[in-house]
């Protein structure tokens, strides 16, 4: 009898934990989305964007974000392939970005992007 109660309790606990998973997943997605928005806001501050520039640039960067995230998370790609694909995404949006930013802001963005790539590489090395 006690064995049955323990098995039932364990089963109920398992169902409860499984039921929480979608909620946790949604919370995790919301946190990731908020973090991405925070990064875009930080970039806006670093580049000292005008409200007009920000309104034009943020949709472009938001459109690039899922592509870049997919590349970063693709475990089948080598580091070199990831780097090449990240650069390709940047090159696709660069004409639009360049038209919005001043030459100084564009150069600063290039520096920030390069630092992010180097930081990503360092984190990967540290994780190994």
Secondary structure, 3 states (H helix, E strand, C coil): CHHHHHHHHHHHHHHHHHHHHHHHHHHHHHHHHHHHHHHHHHHHHHHCCCHHHHHHHHHHHHHHHHHHHHHHHCCCCCHHHHHHHHHHHHHHHHHHHHHHCCHHHHHHHHHHHHHHHHHHHHHHHHHC
